[in-house]
Amino acid sequence: MKGIPDHIKENLEILFVGFNPSIRSGETGHHYANPNNRFWKILFESGLTPRKYHPTEDSSLLDLGYGFTNIVSRPTKGADEITKKEYIKGRKQLKRKIEKYEPKLVCFVGKGVYQEYRQLRKVAWGLQEDPLSKRSMEFVAPSSSGLVRMRIEEIIEIYRELPILLHKLESR
């Protein structure tokens, strides 16, 4: 199964980075398309979007300044199916994308995604202190997967930091 297209352009407010597409996303060609994934609900309830979007509208979020990519493009049932070789290749590609497009914030949707990207063991939620790119801040948010055991209210609370950070950036 082929990967799904990135939705990315220069000077995004936020570039959301996932592990890789789900099988459902691979079948539909849209980000966060698995019905058990809570991504679209989280964006709305955290104040990032004015309404709850549908996965088929993923490209329209570029108009809000939000883009989408993954560290690995191959769809799988779970992140545990991703190979070390795919992570190495994906890490290099992601670094190039961030350098080229220079989003204000890169939001890693899951600690594991950020751990693979930065090759770190310990990672806290929220804004990271030492980003690789000096032009883009790095933010770690919980995965939106329905498999995550964290309460949805806690997840939304962490995502609520994103519009606050964007507002602070605009005030500079």
PEBELKA-V566153 format. One record per pair of residues at least 24 apart in sequence whose C-alpha atoms are under 7 Angstrom apart, sorted by sequence separation. I is the first residue (numbers start at 1). J is the second residue. D is the distance in Angstrom with one decimal. If there is no record, write none. Layout:
i->[I;I]
j->[J;J]
d->[D;D]
//
This chain:
i->[2;31;1;4;30;4;30;91;114;31;30;87;111;106;110;111;104;105;106;107;108;109;110;111;104;105;106;107;108;109;110;126;102;103;104;105;106;107;108;109;110;99;102;105;107;109;109;26;20;14;15;16;17;18;19;20;7;13;14;15;16;17;18;19;20;21;23;12;13;14;15;16;17;18;19;20;21;22;23;12;17;20;21;22;23;7;12;20;21;22;8;7;8;19;7;6;7;6;4;3;3;2;3;1;15;14;11;13;14;15;16;17;18;10;11;12;13;14;15;16;17;18;9;10;11;12;13;14;15;16;17;10;11;14;16;19;18;39;38;37;38;37;38;36;37;36;46;45;46;46;47;42;46;48;47]
j->[26;55;26;29;55;30;56;117;140;58;58;116;140;136;140;141;135;136;137;138;139;140;141;142;136;137;138;139;140;141;142;158;135;136;137;138;139;140;141;142;143;133;136;139;141;143;144;75;70;65;66;67;68;69;70;71;59;65;66;67;68;69;70;71;72;73;75;65;66;67;68;69;70;71;72;73;74;75;76;66;71;74;75;76;77;62;67;75;76;77;67;67;68;79;68;68;69;69;73;73;74;74;75;75;103;103;101;103;104;105;106;107;108;101;102;103;104;105;106;107;108;109;101;102;103;104;105;106;107;108;109;103;104;107;109;113;113;144;144;144;145;145;146;145;146;146;156;156;157;159;160;156;160;163;163]
d->[6.7;6.1;6.7;5.1;5.8;6.6;5.9;5.4;6.9;6.5;6.5;7.0;6.2;6.6;6.5;6.8;6.9;5.4;6.1;6.2;6.2;6.6;5.6;6.4;4.8;4.7;4.9;4.7;4.9;5.3;4.5;6.9;6.2;5.7;6.2;5.8;6.0;5.8;6.0;5.7;4.0;6.8;6.0;6.9;6.7;4.8;7.0;5.6;5.1;6.5;5.8;6.0;6.1;6.5;5.4;6.3;5.9;4.9;4.9;4.6;4.9;5.1;4.5;5.4;4.9;6.6;5.3;4.8;5.9;6.4;5.7;6.4;4.9;6.4;6.1;5.5;6.6;5.1;5.5;5.9;6.7;6.3;4.5;5.5;5.8;7.0;6.7;6.0;6.7;5.9;4.8;5.1;6.2;6.6;5.0;5.6;6.7;4.9;6.9;4.8;4.9;6.2;6.0;6.6;6.1;5.9;6.2;5.8;6.1;6.3;6.1;6.1;6.3;4.3;5.6;4.5;5.1;4.7;4.8;4.8;4.8;5.1;6.1;6.2;4.9;6.2;6.1;5.6;6.0;6.0;5.8;6.7;6.7;6.6;6.6;5.5;6.5;5.0;5.1;5.8;6.2;4.6;6.5;6.8;5.2;5.1;5.4;6.7;6.9;5.8;6.6;5.6;4.6;6.1;7.0]
//
